[in-house]
Amino acid sequence: MELGVRLRFQKFEDPEANPEALPDGIDSDEYIIATYYMSFPKAFNPYQIAQIMAVEQSTGTWIPVPGESPETRKKHVAKVIGVYETPDHEIMIPDEVKWRDYIIQIAFPYENIGSRLSMLFTAVIGNISMAGKVKLLDLKFPEKYVEGFKGPKFGIEGVRKILGVHDRPLLNNMIKPCTGFPAELGAELAYETARGGVDIVKDDELLGNVAFNTVEERVTKYMEAIDKANEEKGEKTLYAINISDDLPDVLENAEKAIELGANCLLVNYLACGFPVLRVLAEDPSINVPIMAHMDCAGIYYVSPFSGVSSHLVLGKLPRLAGADIVVYPAPYGKAPFSEEKYIEVAKAHRYPFYKIKPIFPMPSGGITPSMVPKLMNTLGIDLVVAAGGGIHAHPDGPAAGARAYRAAIDAVLKGYTDLKKYAEENSIEELIKALHL
């Protein structure tokens, strides 16, 4: 922001043409309201800098230009509607304060963006993402913006209906190793985990449409194996096949998978792009649930000072784009993530959001059976428990590993807080062994 003091913008006599307004002075049905954390050196005027940013992200640039007329500004300029310093210095700024921290709200005209995710990102966190300590904390959408999206086809209720499971968390298994193996081996592992009781078998996000294990091979072989397991266990299983790829191949992969009988799709939605997820979800020919994987999310949210907050990147936006299940970090496993943020992301998946269906959070990353009580105590039963190595590394094999997780879920549903006690009282050897991994 060292260049910020040299930026300037044109002021007009008509207040409606200027990049600021009272929050009560705008029509909230016509604006997307972005809330930011920003931090500036003490000497900077935050009100001026915020307005420069609003102009930069809407009608203008770093210097006034002739075409940026009062008429253009009235209709299209973004407006700063709040600048709140924390702490709120009213009388004087202490000498020891070198940087001042702010919560700033800017209202962006819906007409500039439309119901588009690419243009939304460009407007609300485009050039200003390079301005230093600027982090997008939240977005409040007008109903007309959300009405432009179809959202998830299935959501929590729809996925539960497909599986016939209504009273417990779902159990997912990621096939391990992640990549480098033929489809035949993956099908064997899918069969074992499915017959052990998992509700969803998914590809690892690192396995795409590769020569040694193609989408066509996996769909055919895995679905045959899963159908066999379903007959044995008397339950249904979804197979989330990873179709992630470059355009247009990702769409062609999806089409092939559906034609060959796939009953669930997996897409690395941040690597492929939000618009790709939306196209898949809104395609009427893709009438299966979509699981969205979080790859690359850390690029957005890890910094406390810049980027985009996790509840947007992992929660509200993939839900808006149409995911039915979103994989995201659990704070109890291998991924560094706070429990508070993990809960906020789940709220973004499940709390009311206009007409958009609630979706499944799927906490992931080194989840063991011993973590199941924590997952359920914080999120309840409307979640998907993601288990990878914890199933495949079980000493008695993947089927036993899956049964151990199902037993852990049953224990919590029956009110047990001590999984070892439950396993010993009920002679569940699979869970006893899993707790010692």
Contacts in CASP RR format, 6 or more apart in sequence:
PFRMAT RR
TARGET T0000
AUTHOR 0000-0000-0000
METHOD contacts of the structure
MODEL  1
MELGVRLRFQKFEDPEANPEALPDGIDSDEYIIATYYMSFPKAFNPYQIA
QIMAVEQSTGTWIPVPGESPETRKKHVAKVIGVYETPDHEIMIPDEVKWR
DYIIQIAFPYENIGSRLSMLFTAVIGNISMAGKVKLLDLKFPEKYVEGFK
GPKFGIEGVRKILGVHDRPLLNNMIKPCTGFPAELGAELAYETARGGVDI
VKDDELLGNVAFNTVEERVTKYMEAIDKANEEKGEKTLYAINISDDLPDV
LENAEKAIELGANCLLVNYLACGFPVLRVLAEDPSINVPIMAHMDCAGIY
YVSPFSGVSSHLVLGKLPRLAGADIVVYPAPYGKAPFSEEKYIEVAKAHR
YPFYKIKPIFPMPSGGITPSMVPKLMNTLGIDLVVAAGGGIHAHPDGPAA
GARAYRAAIDAVLKGYTDLKKYAEENSIEELIKALHL
1 40 0 8 1.000
1 41 0 8 1.000
1 44 0 8 1.000
1 49 0 8 1.000
1 131 0 8 1.000
1 132 0 8 1.000
1 133 0 8 1.000
4 44 0 8 1.000
4 49 0 8 1.000
4 52 0 8 1.000
5 43 0 8 1.000
5 44 0 8 1.000
7 52 0 8 1.000
7 56 0 8 1.000
7 62 0 8 1.000
7 63 0 8 1.000
8 52 0 8 1.000
8 62 0 8 1.000
8 63 0 8 1.000
8 64 0 8 1.000
9 19 0 8 1.000
9 51 0 8 1.000
9 52 0 8 1.000
9 55 0 8 1.000
9 60 0 8 1.000
9 64 0 8 1.000
10 64 0 8 1.000
10 68 0 8 1.000
11 18 0 8 1.000
12 18 0 8 1.000
12 70 0 8 1.000
12 73 0 8 1.000
14 70 0 8 1.000
14 74 0 8 1.000
15 21 0 8 1.000
16 73 0 8 1.000
16 74 0 8 1.000
17 70 0 8 1.000
17 71 0 8 1.000
17 73 0 8 1.000
17 74 0 8 1.000
17 77 0 8 1.000
18 51 0 8 1.000
18 73 0 8 1.000
18 77 0 8 1.000
18 79 0 8 1.000
19 51 0 8 1.000
19 54 0 8 1.000
19 55 0 8 1.000
19 58 0 8 1.000
19 73 0 8 1.000
19 77 0 8 1.000
19 78 0 8 1.000
19 79 0 8 1.000
19 80 0 8 1.000
20 47 0 8 1.000
20 51 0 8 1.000
20 54 0 8 1.000
20 79 0 8 1.000
20 80 0 8 1.000
20 81 0 8 1.000
21 79 0 8 1.000
21 80 0 8 1.000
21 81 0 8 1.000
21 107 0 8 1.000
22 81 0 8 1.000
23 81 0 8 1.000
23 82 0 8 1.000
23 105 0 8 1.000
23 107 0 8 1.000
26 79 0 8 1.000
26 81 0 8 1.000
26 107 0 8 1.000
28 140 0 8 1.000
28 142 0 8 1.000
29 142 0 8 1.000
29 143 0 8 1.000
29 144 0 8 1.000
30 109 0 8 1.000
30 110 0 8 1.000
30 111 0 8 1.000
30 142 0 8 1.000
30 144 0 8 1.000
31 79 0 8 1.000
31 107 0 8 1.000
31 108 0 8 1.000
31 109 0 8 1.000
31 110 0 8 1.000
31 142 0 8 1.000
32 107 0 8 1.000
32 108 0 8 1.000
32 110 0 8 1.000
32 113 0 8 1.000
32 120 0 8 1.000
32 123 0 8 1.000
32 124 0 8 1.000
32 139 0 8 1.000
32 140 0 8 1.000
32 141 0 8 1.000
32 142 0 8 1.000
32 145 0 8 1.000
33 81 0 8 1.000
33 105 0 8 1.000
33 106 0 8 1.000
33 107 0 8 1.000
33 108 0 8 1.000
33 139 0 8 1.000
33 140 0 8 1.000
34 105 0 8 1.000
34 106 0 8 1.000
34 107 0 8 1.000
34 108 0 8 1.000
34 124 0 8 1.000
34 125 0 8 1.000
34 136 0 8 1.000
34 138 0 8 1.000
34 139 0 8 1.000
35 103 0 8 1.000
35 104 0 8 1.000
35 105 0 8 1.000
35 136 0 8 1.000
35 137 0 8 1.000
35 138 0 8 1.000
35 139 0 8 1.000
35 140 0 8 1.000
36 103 0 8 1.000
36 104 0 8 1.000
36 105 0 8 1.000
36 106 0 8 1.000
36 134 0 8 1.000
36 135 0 8 1.000
36 136 0 8 1.000
36 137 0 8 1.000
37 101 0 8 1.000
37 102 0 8 1.000
37 103 0 8 1.000
37 133 0 8 1.000
37 134 0 8 1.000
37 135 0 8 1.000
37 137 0 8 1.000
37 305 0 8 1.000
38 46 0 8 1.000
38 49 0 8 1.000
38 50 0 8 1.000
38 101 0 8 1.000
38 102 0 8 1.000
38 103 0 8 1.000
38 104 0 8 1.000
38 133 0 8 1.000
38 134 0 8 1.000
38 135 0 8 1.000
39 99 0 8 1.000
39 100 0 8 1.000
39 101 0 8 1.000
39 102 0 8 1.000
39 133 0 8 1.000
39 305 0 8 1.000
40 46 0 8 1.000
40 49 0 8 1.000
40 99 0 8 1.000
40 100 0 8 1.000
40 102 0 8 1.000
40 133 0 8 1.000
41 98 0 8 1.000
41 99 0 8 1.000
41 100 0 8 1.000
42 93 0 8 1.000
42 97 0 8 1.000
42 98 0 8 1.000
42 99 0 8 1.000
42 100 0 8 1.000
44 100 0 8 1.000
46 83 0 8 1.000
46 85 0 8 1.000
46 100 0 8 1.000
46 102 0 8 1.000
46 104 0 8 1.000
47 80 0 8 1.000
47 83 0 8 1.000
50 80 0 8 1.000
50 82 0 8 1.000
50 83 0 8 1.000
50 102 0 8 1.000
50 104 0 8 1.000
50 106 0 8 1.000
51 80 0 8 1.000
52 62 0 8 1.000
53 106 0 8 1.000
53 128 0 8 1.000
53 131 0 8 1.000
53 134 0 8 1.000
54 77 0 8 1.000
54 78 0 8 1.000
54 79 0 8 1.000
54 80 0 8 1.000
54 106 0 8 1.000
55 61 0 8 1.000
55 77 0 8 1.000
55 78 0 8 1.000
56 62 0 8 1.000
56 127 0 8 1.000
56 128 0 8 1.000
57 78 0 8 1.000
57 106 0 8 1.000
57 108 0 8 1.000
57 123 0 8 1.000
57 124 0 8 1.000
57 126 0 8 1.000
57 127 0 8 1.000
57 128 0 8 1.000
58 76 0 8 1.000
58 77 0 8 1.000
58 78 0 8 1.000
58 108 0 8 1.000
58 109 0 8 1.000
58 112 0 8 1.000
58 123 0 8 1.000
59 68 0 8 1.000
59 72 0 8 1.000
59 73 0 8 1.000
59 76 0 8 1.000
59 77 0 8 1.000
59 78 0 8 1.000
60 68 0 8 1.000
75 109 0 8 1.000
75 111 0 8 1.000
76 109 0 8 1.000
76 111 0 8 1.000
76 112 0 8 1.000
77 109 0 8 1.000
78 106 0 8 1.000
78 107 0 8 1.000
78 108 0 8 1.000
78 109 0 8 1.000
78 112 0 8 1.000
78 123 0 8 1.000
79 106 0 8 1.000
79 107 0 8 1.000
80 104 0 8 1.000
80 105 0 8 1.000
80 106 0 8 1.000
81 105 0 8 1.000
81 106 0 8 1.000
81 107 0 8 1.000
82 103 0 8 1.000
82 104 0 8 1.000
82 105 0 8 1.000
83 102 0 8 1.000
83 104 0 8 1.000
84 102 0 8 1.000
84 103 0 8 1.000
84 104 0 8 1.000
85 100 0 8 1.000
85 101 0 8 1.000
85 102 0 8 1.000
86 101 0 8 1.000
86 102 0 8 1.000
86 103 0 8 1.000
89 97 0 8 1.000
89 100 0 8 1.000
93 100 0 8 1.000
99 133 0 8 1.000
103 137 0 8 1.000
106 124 0 8 1.000
108 123 0 8 1.000
108 124 0 8 1.000
110 142 0 8 1.000
110 144 0 8 1.000
110 145 0 8 1.000
112 119 0 8 1.000
112 123 0 8 1.000
113 119 0 8 1.000
113 120 0 8 1.000
113 123 0 8 1.000
113 145 0 8 1.000
114 145 0 8 1.000
115 144 0 8 1.000
115 145 0 8 1.000
115 146 0 8 1.000
115 147 0 8 1.000
115 148 0 8 1.000
115 149 0 8 1.000
116 275 0 8 1.000
117 274 0 8 1.000
117 275 0 8 1.000
117 278 0 8 1.000
117 317 0 8 1.000
117 320 0 8 1.000
117 321 0 8 1.000
118 274 0 8 1.000
118 275 0 8 1.000
120 139 0 8 1.000
121 274 0 8 1.000
124 136 0 8 1.000
124 139 0 8 1.000
125 134 0 8 1.000
125 136 0 8 1.000
125 307 0 8 1.000
125 308 0 8 1.000
128 134 0 8 1.000
129 306 0 8 1.000
129 307 0 8 1.000
132 305 0 8 1.000
132 306 0 8 1.000
133 305 0 8 1.000
133 306 0 8 1.000
134 306 0 8 1.000
134 307 0 8 1.000
135 303 0 8 1.000
135 304 0 8 1.000
135 305 0 8 1.000
135 306 0 8 1.000
135 307 0 8 1.000
135 308 0 8 1.000
135 309 0 8 1.000
136 307 0 8 1.000
136 308 0 8 1.000
136 309 0 8 1.000
136 312 0 8 1.000
137 309 0 8 1.000
138 309 0 8 1.000
138 311 0 8 1.000
138 312 0 8 1.000
139 312 0 8 1.000
139 316 0 8 1.000
141 354 0 8 1.000
143 354 0 8 1.000
146 320 0 8 1.000
146 353 0 8 1.000
146 354 0 8 1.000
146 355 0 8 1.000
146 356 0 8 1.000
147 354 0 8 1.000
147 355 0 8 1.000
149 278 0 8 1.000
149 282 0 8 1.000
149 320 0 8 1.000
149 321 0 8 1.000
149 322 0 8 1.000
149 356 0 8 1.000
150 281 0 8 1.000
150 282 0 8 1.000
150 322 0 8 1.000
151 281 0 8 1.000
151 282 0 8 1.000
151 319 0 8 1.000
151 320 0 8 1.000
151 321 0 8 1.000
151 322 0 8 1.000
151 356 0 8 1.000
151 357 0 8 1.000
152 281 0 8 1.000
152 290 0 8 1.000
152 319 0 8 1.000
152 322 0 8 1.000
152 323 0 8 1.000
152 324 0 8 1.000
152 356 0 8 1.000
152 357 0 8 1.000
152 359 0 8 1.000
153 281 0 8 1.000
153 287 0 8 1.000
153 289 0 8 1.000
153 290 0 8 1.000
153 322 0 8 1.000
153 324 0 8 1.000
154 161 0 8 1.000
154 162 0 8 1.000
154 289 0 8 1.000
154 324 0 8 1.000
154 357 0 8 1.000
155 289 0 8 1.000
155 324 0 8 1.000
155 357 0 8 1.000
155 358 0 8 1.000
155 359 0 8 1.000
155 360 0 8 1.000
156 350 0 8 1.000
156 357 0 8 1.000
156 358 0 8 1.000
156 359 0 8 1.000
156 360 0 8 1.000
156 382 0 8 1.000
157 357 0 8 1.000
157 358 0 8 1.000
158 289 0 8 1.000
158 324 0 8 1.000
159 170 0 8 1.000
159 238 0 8 1.000
159 289 0 8 1.000
159 324 0 8 1.000
159 325 0 8 1.000
159 360 0 8 1.000
160 166 0 8 1.000
160 170 0 8 1.000
162 236 0 8 1.000
162 238 0 8 1.000
162 263 0 8 1.000
162 289 0 8 1.000
163 170 0 8 1.000
163 199 0 8 1.000
163 235 0 8 1.000
163 236 0 8 1.000
163 237 0 8 1.000
163 238 0 8 1.000
164 236 0 8 1.000
165 199 0 8 1.000
165 235 0 8 1.000
167 381 0 8 1.000
167 413 0 8 1.000
168 381 0 8 1.000
168 409 0 8 1.000
168 410 0 8 1.000
168 413 0 8 1.000
169 375 0 8 1.000
169 376 0 8 1.000
169 380 0 8 1.000
169 381 0 8 1.000
169 382 0 8 1.000
169 383 0 8 1.000
169 384 0 8 1.000
169 385 0 8 1.000
169 409 0 8 1.000
170 199 0 8 1.000
170 200 0 8 1.000
170 360 0 8 1.000
170 383 0 8 1.000
170 384 0 8 1.000
170 385 0 8 1.000
171 197 0 8 1.000
171 198 0 8 1.000
171 199 0 8 1.000
171 200 0 8 1.000
171 384 0 8 1.000
171 385 0 8 1.000
171 387 0 8 1.000
171 402 0 8 1.000
171 405 0 8 1.000
171 406 0 8 1.000
171 409 0 8 1.000
172 198 0 8 1.000
172 199 0 8 1.000
172 200 0 8 1.000
172 201 0 8 1.000
172 202 0 8 1.000
172 240 0 8 1.000
172 362 0 8 1.000
172 384 0 8 1.000
172 385 0 8 1.000
172 386 0 8 1.000
172 387 0 8 1.000
173 193 0 8 1.000
173 198 0 8 1.000
173 200 0 8 1.000
173 201 0 8 1.000
173 202 0 8 1.000
173 387 0 8 1.000
173 388 0 8 1.000
173 391 0 8 1.000
173 392 0 8 1.000
173 398 0 8 1.000
173 402 0 8 1.000
174 202 0 8 1.000
174 203 0 8 1.000
174 204 0 8 1.000
174 364 0 8 1.000
174 386 0 8 1.000
174 387 0 8 1.000
174 388 0 8 1.000
174 389 0 8 1.000
175 186 0 8 1.000
175 189 0 8 1.000
175 190 0 8 1.000
175 193 0 8 1.000
175 201 0 8 1.000
175 202 0 8 1.000
175 203 0 8 1.000
175 204 0 8 1.000
175 207 0 8 1.000
175 392 0 8 1.000
176 189 0 8 1.000
176 204 0 8 1.000
176 388 0 8 1.000
176 389 0 8 1.000
176 392 0 8 1.000
177 204 0 8 1.000
178 204 0 8 1.000
178 205 0 8 1.000
178 206 0 8 1.000
178 207 0 8 1.000
179 204 0 8 1.000
179 206 0 8 1.000
179 207 0 8 1.000
179 208 0 8 1.000
179 210 0 8 1.000
179 213 0 8 1.000
180 207 0 8 1.000
180 210 0 8 1.000
180 212 0 8 1.000
180 213 0 8 1.000
181 212 0 8 1.000
181 213 0 8 1.000
182 212 0 8 1.000
182 213 0 8 1.000
182 217 0 8 1.000
183 213 0 8 1.000
183 214 0 8 1.000
183 217 0 8 1.000
183 218 0 8 1.000
183 220 0 8 1.000
183 221 0 8 1.000
183 222 0 8 1.000
184 221 0 8 1.000
186 218 0 8 1.000
186 221 0 8 1.000
186 222 0 8 1.000
187 218 0 8 1.000
187 221 0 8 1.000
187 222 0 8 1.000
187 224 0 8 1.000
187 225 0 8 1.000
188 225 0 8 1.000
189 392 0 8 1.000
189 398 0 8 1.000
190 201 0 8 1.000
190 222 0 8 1.000
190 225 0 8 1.000
190 226 0 8 1.000
190 229 0 8 1.000
190 239 0 8 1.000
191 225 0 8 1.000
191 226 0 8 1.000
191 228 0 8 1.000
191 229 0 8 1.000
192 229 0 8 1.000
192 397 0 8 1.000
192 398 0 8 1.000
192 399 0 8 1.000
192 402 0 8 1.000
193 201 0 8 1.000
193 391 0 8 1.000
193 392 0 8 1.000
193 398 0 8 1.000
193 399 0 8 1.000
193 401 0 8 1.000
193 402 0 8 1.000
194 201 0 8 1.000
194 225 0 8 1.000
194 226 0 8 1.000
194 229 0 8 1.000
194 230 0 8 1.000
194 233 0 8 1.000
194 237 0 8 1.000
194 402 0 8 1.000
195 229 0 8 1.000
195 232 0 8 1.000
195 233 0 8 1.000
195 399 0 8 1.000
195 402 0 8 1.000
196 229 0 8 1.000
196 233 0 8 1.000
196 398 0 8 1.000
196 399 0 8 1.000
196 400 0 8 1.000
196 401 0 8 1.000
196 402 0 8 1.000
196 403 0 8 1.000
196 406 0 8 1.000
197 233 0 8 1.000
197 235 0 8 1.000
197 237 0 8 1.000
197 399 0 8 1.000
197 402 0 8 1.000
197 403 0 8 1.000
197 406 0 8 1.000
198 237 0 8 1.000
198 387 0 8 1.000
198 391 0 8 1.000
198 402 0 8 1.000
198 405 0 8 1.000
199 235 0 8 1.000
199 236 0 8 1.000
199 237 0 8 1.000
199 238 0 8 1.000
199 384 0 8 1.000
200 237 0 8 1.000
200 238 0 8 1.000
200 239 0 8 1.000
200 240 0 8 1.000
200 264 0 8 1.000
200 291 0 8 1.000
200 325 0 8 1.000
200 384 0 8 1.000
201 222 0 8 1.000
201 226 0 8 1.000
201 237 0 8 1.000
201 238 0 8 1.000
201 239 0 8 1.000
201 240 0 8 1.000
202 239 0 8 1.000
202 240 0 8 1.000
202 242 0 8 1.000
202 264 0 8 1.000
202 266 0 8 1.000
202 291 0 8 1.000
203 218 0 8 1.000
203 240 0 8 1.000
203 241 0 8 1.000
203 242 0 8 1.000
203 266 0 8 1.000
204 242 0 8 1.000
205 242 0 8 1.000
205 244 0 8 1.000
205 266 0 8 1.000
205 268 0 8 1.000
205 293 0 8 1.000
205 295 0 8 1.000
205 327 0 8 1.000
207 213 0 8 1.000
207 242 0 8 1.000
208 215 0 8 1.000
208 242 0 8 1.000
208 243 0 8 1.000
208 244 0 8 1.000
208 245 0 8 1.000
209 215 0 8 1.000
209 243 0 8 1.000
209 245 0 8 1.000
209 249 0 8 1.000
209 253 0 8 1.000
215 241 0 8 1.000
215 243 0 8 1.000
215 253 0 8 1.000
215 256 0 8 1.000
215 257 0 8 1.000
216 256 0 8 1.000
216 260 0 8 1.000
218 241 0 8 1.000
219 239 0 8 1.000
219 241 0 8 1.000
219 256 0 8 1.000
219 257 0 8 1.000
219 260 0 8 1.000
219 261 0 8 1.000
219 262 0 8 1.000
220 260 0 8 1.000
222 239 0 8 1.000
222 241 0 8 1.000
223 239 0 8 1.000
223 260 0 8 1.000
223 261 0 8 1.000
223 262 0 8 1.000
223 263 0 8 1.000
226 237 0 8 1.000
226 239 0 8 1.000
229 237 0 8 1.000
230 236 0 8 1.000
230 237 0 8 1.000
238 263 0 8 1.000
238 264 0 8 1.000
238 289 0 8 1.000
239 262 0 8 1.000
239 263 0 8 1.000
239 264 0 8 1.000
240 264 0 8 1.000
240 265 0 8 1.000
240 266 0 8 1.000
240 289 0 8 1.000
240 291 0 8 1.000
240 325 0 8 1.000
241 257 0 8 1.000
241 262 0 8 1.000
241 264 0 8 1.000
241 265 0 8 1.000
241 266 0 8 1.000
242 266 0 8 1.000
242 267 0 8 1.000
242 268 0 8 1.000
242 293 0 8 1.000
243 250 0 8 1.000
243 253 0 8 1.000
243 254 0 8 1.000
243 257 0 8 1.000
243 265 0 8 1.000
243 266 0 8 1.000
243 267 0 8 1.000
244 250 0 8 1.000
244 253 0 8 1.000
244 266 0 8 1.000
244 267 0 8 1.000
244 268 0 8 1.000
244 271 0 8 1.000
244 272 0 8 1.000
244 293 0 8 1.000
245 252 0 8 1.000
245 253 0 8 1.000
245 272 0 8 1.000
247 272 0 8 1.000
247 276 0 8 1.000
250 267 0 8 1.000
250 272 0 8 1.000
250 276 0 8 1.000
250 280 0 8 1.000
251 276 0 8 1.000
251 279 0 8 1.000
251 280 0 8 1.000
254 265 0 8 1.000
254 280 0 8 1.000
254 283 0 8 1.000
254 286 0 8 1.000
255 285 0 8 1.000
257 265 0 8 1.000
258 285 0 8 1.000
258 286 0 8 1.000
258 287 0 8 1.000
258 288 0 8 1.000
262 288 0 8 1.000
263 288 0 8 1.000
263 289 0 8 1.000
264 288 0 8 1.000
264 289 0 8 1.000
264 290 0 8 1.000
264 291 0 8 1.000
265 280 0 8 1.000
265 286 0 8 1.000
265 288 0 8 1.000
265 289 0 8 1.000
265 290 0 8 1.000
265 291 0 8 1.000
266 290 0 8 1.000
266 291 0 8 1.000
266 292 0 8 1.000
266 293 0 8 1.000
267 276 0 8 1.000
267 277 0 8 1.000
267 280 0 8 1.000
267 290 0 8 1.000
267 291 0 8 1.000
267 292 0 8 1.000
267 293 0 8 1.000
268 293 0 8 1.000
268 295 0 8 1.000
268 296 0 8 1.000
269 276 0 8 1.000
269 277 0 8 1.000
269 292 0 8 1.000
269 293 0 8 1.000
269 318 0 8 1.000
269 321 0 8 1.000
269 323 0 8 1.000
270 294 0 8 1.000
270 295 0 8 1.000
270 296 0 8 1.000
270 297 0 8 1.000
270 299 0 8 1.000
270 300 0 8 1.000
270 313 0 8 1.000
271 295 0 8 1.000
271 296 0 8 1.000
274 317 0 8 1.000
274 318 0 8 1.000
274 321 0 8 1.000
275 321 0 8 1.000
277 290 0 8 1.000
277 292 0 8 1.000
277 318 0 8 1.000
277 321 0 8 1.000
277 322 0 8 1.000
277 323 0 8 1.000
278 321 0 8 1.000
278 322 0 8 1.000
280 286 0 8 1.000
280 290 0 8 1.000
281 290 0 8 1.000
281 321 0 8 1.000
281 322 0 8 1.000
281 323 0 8 1.000
282 322 0 8 1.000
289 324 0 8 1.000
289 325 0 8 1.000
290 322 0 8 1.000
290 323 0 8 1.000
290 324 0 8 1.000
290 325 0 8 1.000
291 323 0 8 1.000
291 324 0 8 1.000
291 325 0 8 1.000
291 326 0 8 1.000
291 327 0 8 1.000
291 362 0 8 1.000
292 318 0 8 1.000
292 321 0 8 1.000
292 322 0 8 1.000
292 323 0 8 1.000
292 325 0 8 1.000
292 326 0 8 1.000
292 327 0 8 1.000
293 327 0 8 1.000
294 314 0 8 1.000
294 326 0 8 1.000
294 327 0 8 1.000
294 328 0 8 1.000
294 329 0 8 1.000
294 364 0 8 1.000
297 310 0 8 1.000
297 313 0 8 1.000
297 314 0 8 1.000
297 328 0 8 1.000
298 313 0 8 1.000
300 307 0 8 1.000
300 308 0 8 1.000
300 310 0 8 1.000
300 313 0 8 1.000
301 307 0 8 1.000
301 308 0 8 1.000
301 309 0 8 1.000
301 310 0 8 1.000
301 313 0 8 1.000
301 314 0 8 1.000
310 328 0 8 1.000
310 337 0 8 1.000
310 341 0 8 1.000
310 344 0 8 1.000
310 345 0 8 1.000
311 341 0 8 1.000
311 344 0 8 1.000
311 345 0 8 1.000
311 347 0 8 1.000
311 348 0 8 1.000
312 348 0 8 1.000
314 326 0 8 1.000
314 328 0 8 1.000
314 345 0 8 1.000
314 348 0 8 1.000
315 326 0 8 1.000
315 328 0 8 1.000
315 345 0 8 1.000
315 348 0 8 1.000
315 349 0 8 1.000
316 348 0 8 1.000
316 353 0 8 1.000
318 326 0 8 1.000
319 326 0 8 1.000
319 348 0 8 1.000
319 349 0 8 1.000
319 353 0 8 1.000
319 356 0 8 1.000
319 358 0 8 1.000
319 359 0 8 1.000
320 353 0 8 1.000
320 356 0 8 1.000
322 359 0 8 1.000
323 359 0 8 1.000
324 359 0 8 1.000
324 360 0 8 1.000
325 359 0 8 1.000
325 360 0 8 1.000
325 362 0 8 1.000
325 384 0 8 1.000
326 345 0 8 1.000
326 349 0 8 1.000
326 359 0 8 1.000
326 360 0 8 1.000
326 361 0 8 1.000
326 362 0 8 1.000
327 362 0 8 1.000
327 364 0 8 1.000
327 386 0 8 1.000
328 342 0 8 1.000
328 345 0 8 1.000
328 361 0 8 1.000
328 362 0 8 1.000
328 363 0 8 1.000
328 364 0 8 1.000
329 335 0 8 1.000
329 336 0 8 1.000
329 337 0 8 1.000
329 342 0 8 1.000
329 363 0 8 1.000
329 364 0 8 1.000
329 365 0 8 1.000
330 337 0 8 1.000
330 342 0 8 1.000
330 363 0 8 1.000
330 364 0 8 1.000
330 365 0 8 1.000
330 366 0 8 1.000
330 367 0 8 1.000
330 371 0 8 1.000
330 375 0 8 1.000
330 386 0 8 1.000
331 337 0 8 1.000
331 338 0 8 1.000
331 339 0 8 1.000
331 341 0 8 1.000
331 342 0 8 1.000
332 363 0 8 1.000
332 367 0 8 1.000
332 371 0 8 1.000
332 374 0 8 1.000
332 375 0 8 1.000
333 365 0 8 1.000
333 366 0 8 1.000
333 367 0 8 1.000
333 368 0 8 1.000
333 371 0 8 1.000
334 365 0 8 1.000
334 366 0 8 1.000
335 364 0 8 1.000
335 365 0 8 1.000
335 366 0 8 1.000
339 378 0 8 1.000
342 363 0 8 1.000
342 378 0 8 1.000
343 378 0 8 1.000
343 379 0 8 1.000
345 361 0 8 1.000
346 361 0 8 1.000
346 378 0 8 1.000
346 379 0 8 1.000
346 383 0 8 1.000
349 358 0 8 1.000
349 359 0 8 1.000
349 360 0 8 1.000
349 361 0 8 1.000
350 358 0 8 1.000
350 359 0 8 1.000
350 361 0 8 1.000
350 382 0 8 1.000
351 358 0 8 1.000
352 358 0 8 1.000
358 382 0 8 1.000
360 382 0 8 1.000
360 383 0 8 1.000
360 384 0 8 1.000
361 379 0 8 1.000
361 382 0 8 1.000
361 383 0 8 1.000
361 384 0 8 1.000
362 383 0 8 1.000
362 384 0 8 1.000
362 385 0 8 1.000
362 386 0 8 1.000
363 375 0 8 1.000
363 379 0 8 1.000
363 383 0 8 1.000
363 385 0 8 1.000
363 386 0 8 1.000
364 386 0 8 1.000
365 386 0 8 1.000
366 388 0 8 1.000
366 389 0 8 1.000
366 390 0 8 1.000
367 375 0 8 1.000
367 385 0 8 1.000
367 386 0 8 1.000
367 387 0 8 1.000
367 388 0 8 1.000
367 390 0 8 1.000
368 387 0 8 1.000
368 390 0 8 1.000
368 434 0 8 1.000
368 437 0 8 1.000
369 387 0 8 1.000
369 390 0 8 1.000
369 404 0 8 1.000
369 405 0 8 1.000
369 407 0 8 1.000
369 408 0 8 1.000
369 419 0 8 1.000
369 431 0 8 1.000
369 434 0 8 1.000
369 435 0 8 1.000
370 408 0 8 1.000
370 419 0 8 1.000
370 435 0 8 1.000
372 385 0 8 1.000
372 405 0 8 1.000
372 408 0 8 1.000
372 409 0 8 1.000
372 411 0 8 1.000
372 412 0 8 1.000
372 419 0 8 1.000
373 408 0 8 1.000
373 411 0 8 1.000
373 412 0 8 1.000
373 417 0 8 1.000
373 419 0 8 1.000
375 383 0 8 1.000
375 385 0 8 1.000
376 383 0 8 1.000
376 409 0 8 1.000
376 412 0 8 1.000
376 413 0 8 1.000
377 412 0 8 1.000
381 413 0 8 1.000
385 405 0 8 1.000
385 409 0 8 1.000
387 401 0 8 1.000
387 402 0 8 1.000
387 405 0 8 1.000
390 401 0 8 1.000
390 434 0 8 1.000
390 437 0 8 1.000
391 398 0 8 1.000
391 401 0 8 1.000
391 402 0 8 1.000
391 404 0 8 1.000
391 405 0 8 1.000
392 398 0 8 1.000
392 401 0 8 1.000
393 437 0 8 1.000
394 400 0 8 1.000
394 401 0 8 1.000
394 404 0 8 1.000
394 430 0 8 1.000
394 433 0 8 1.000
394 434 0 8 1.000
394 437 0 8 1.000
395 433 0 8 1.000
396 429 0 8 1.000
396 430 0 8 1.000
396 433 0 8 1.000
400 430 0 8 1.000
400 433 0 8 1.000
401 430 0 8 1.000
401 434 0 8 1.000
403 428 0 8 1.000
403 430 0 8 1.000
403 431 0 8 1.000
404 428 0 8 1.000
404 430 0 8 1.000
404 431 0 8 1.000
404 433 0 8 1.000
404 434 0 8 1.000
405 434 0 8 1.000
407 422 0 8 1.000
407 423 0 8 1.000
407 426 0 8 1.000
407 428 0 8 1.000
407 430 0 8 1.000
407 431 0 8 1.000
408 419 0 8 1.000
408 431 0 8 1.000
408 434 0 8 1.000
410 422 0 8 1.000
411 419 0 8 1.000
411 422 0 8 1.000
411 423 0 8 1.000
411 431 0 8 1.000
414 422 0 8 1.000
416 422 0 8 1.000
419 431 0 8 1.000
419 435 0 8 1.000
420 432 0 8 1.000
420 435 0 8 1.000
422 428 0 8 1.000
422 431 0 8 1.000
423 429 0 8 1.000
423 431 0 8 1.000
423 432 0 8 1.000
423 435 0 8 1.000
424 432 0 8 1.000
END
